[in-house]
């Protein structure tokens, strides 16, 4: 049986048998051999044709709390929040708003219509910011209002979407303490999913995830957390303590630190992504320090894509010197359905980002967006009216950066100054 046929059978079995991988997280089950399309063949040289790598990027993926409760192996639901003492309350809120939820759902359920889009787009690498600990730890971080966790036996939910890399430098990875972080890392490693931005010490947290792409090119994913997105300073990894890869000031010193990390790993035809958890949850304003820092990473640190997250809704897109900057991708999956407030931001609407990059230069050649809606704890195709809302809002927010969004079939495409003609 060839590898692709094996993969198809493996995923089909996984989605129809939620108990098939219960032991993952204890190291008993392994991820199928590869998730990416077969690499292009041919020698790489100065006269070689240009090779384009396509990525799937998104913002925060929160598979804990309410979503964890509808998966086949829910965690103990107790919480320590001021207004909720059980994760089941978030399921009830969602059901009150949009109707009953089946329980348990299969592992692929939460990805909904995104699975078919991913299969059609066939990205070379799939990257998410996993804003959830994967653990049975009871070491809830003291004096922290919200604690997200998913049971390790539910990690097949990530495998169902064929995720290559989870960035972890965020304000929830240590919600259940250092034991929770250790189990998160072990569970993802056992599932064959790379991580970036958190580790057993500072060197491990700073190390990039390295994903083979095509024609010898690689994707390097560096991940960073900041205090502006709620990452406690005490979570910063040190030589002697586990934690996250922490940026203290968005200063020139931080740029130089990133530059050293990239220089130590990047080689010709590699694409370097800096995933940064930064900024407020709500609002479209980008602080001048953020924009300047993103530009410096491209100018001085050899970063090709700046992937920002923390905002609960998509923010404006910039293409700086033909390099992509996503200041805030918006939540891609969460359990906020039924929670009131901030309705004008339409945080139920989200985007799957599919940038294509020239491996010789790291420059963006195309950016397609799949408009989605979170409903019933599931990703669904956005309606025509909602896709239009996203198109208009992203165009409005992108004006200051010289970008606009236009419809193309069931997708949206981004045009930018110097690249505004249809392709």
SULVEN-V245773 format. One record per helix or strand of 2 or more residues. SS is the DSSP state (h for helix, s for strand). FROM is the first residue (numbers start at 1). TO is the last residue. If there is no record, write none. Layout:
<<SS	FROM	TO> <SS	FROM	TO>>
//
This chain:
<<h	3	16> <s	52	61> <h	65	70> <h	88	98> <h	109	111> <h	114	121> <s	125	130> <s	133	134> <s	149	150> <h	152	154> <h	156	160> <s	165	167> <h	177	190> <s	194	196> <s	198	199> <h	202	206> <s	209	212> <s	218	226> <h	227	229> <h	233	235> <s	243	244> <s	246	247> <h	252	263> <s	271	277> <h	288	300> <s	305	309> <s	317	320> <s	323	326> <h	343	345> <s	349	358> <s	364	374> <s	379	381> <h	384	401> <s	403	408> <s	411	416>>
//
